[in-house]
Amino acid sequence: MLANCTKLHPLSLGLALGILWSASVIIIAILTMVFGYGAPFVTLMGSLYIGYDATILGTIIGAVWSFVDGFIGGFILAWLYNLCVGCCCKYCDVE
């Protein structure tokens, strides 16, 4: 019986991780603005994402940076996964 080898679509995973990470950064910034919760995280991410802060403009800037960061990370992750599946799976060329 042949194994089912599945590859990931790099653009799809990049978009999914970009959206998820961007939404997380937005939510933490809003929680910091409203309740003061997560301020150390915002400070830490502000040192990585230039312009990110617990303000409306800073949240938008952080969302853009984090989307790009998550997209690139997801794209590379899918590419590496597909590379490993192609190398390690002897059934991938069989349809």
C-alpha positions in Angstrom: 0.0 0.0 0.0 1.4 3.4 -1.0 1.8 6.2 1.5 -0.1 9.5 0.8 2.6 12.2 0.5 1.1 15.7 0.9 2.9 19.0 0.2 2.0 22.4 1.6 1.2 25.4 -0.6 3.8 28.1 0.5 1.6 31.1 -0.3 -1.4 29.7 1.5 0.6 28.9 4.7 2.4 32.3 4.4 -1.0 34.1 4.2 -2.5 32.1 7.1 0.5 32.7 9.4 0.7 36.3 8.4 -2.9 36.9 9.2 -2.7 35.0 12.5 0.4 36.7 13.7 -0.9 40.2 12.7 -4.2 39.6 14.4 -2.3 38.5 17.6 -0.2 41.7 17.6 -3.3 43.8 17.0 -5.2 42.2 19.9 -2.3 42.6 22.3 -1.9 46.2 21.4 -5.6 46.8 22.0 -5.4 45.0 25.3 -2.5 47.2 26.3 -4.3 50.4 25.3 -7.5 49.6 27.1 -6.4 47.5 30.2 -2.6 47.9 30.3 -2.3 44.2 29.9 0.7 43.0 27.8 2.8 46.1 28.0 6.1 44.2 28.2 5.2 42.2 25.0 4.4 45.5 23.2 7.7 46.9 24.4 9.6 43.8 23.2 7.9 43.7 19.8 8.4 47.5 19.5 12.1 46.8 19.6 11.7 44.4 16.7 9.0 46.1 14.7 10.0 49.8 14.1 7.0 52.0 15.0 5.0 49.4 16.9 3.5 50.9 20.0 0.2 50.8 22.0 -1.4 53.6 19.9 -3.7 53.4 17.0 -1.0 54.3 14.5 1.5 52.1 16.2 -0.9 49.2 16.1 -1.4 49.6 12.3 2.4 49.8 11.8 2.9 46.7 14.0 0.1 44.9 12.1 1.9 45.5 8.8 5.3 44.4 10.1 3.9 41.3 11.8 2.0 40.3 8.7 5.2 40.5 6.6 7.1 38.6 9.3 4.5 35.9 9.6 4.1 35.6 5.8 7.9 35.2 5.2 8.1 32.7 8.1 5.1 30.6 6.8 6.4 30.6 3.3 9.9 29.4 4.4 8.3 26.8 6.7 6.2 25.4 3.9 9.1 25.4 1.5 11.4 23.6 3.9 8.6 21.1 4.7 8.1 20.4 1.0 11.8 20.0 0.6 12.0 17.4 3.4 8.9 15.5 2.0 10.5 15.4 -1.4 13.8 14.1 0.0 12.4 11.6 2.5 9.3 10.2 0.9 10.0 7.5 -1.7 6.4 7.5 -2.9 6.1 11.3 -3.7 6.6 10.8 -7.5 3.8 8.2 -7.6 0.4 9.6 -8.3 
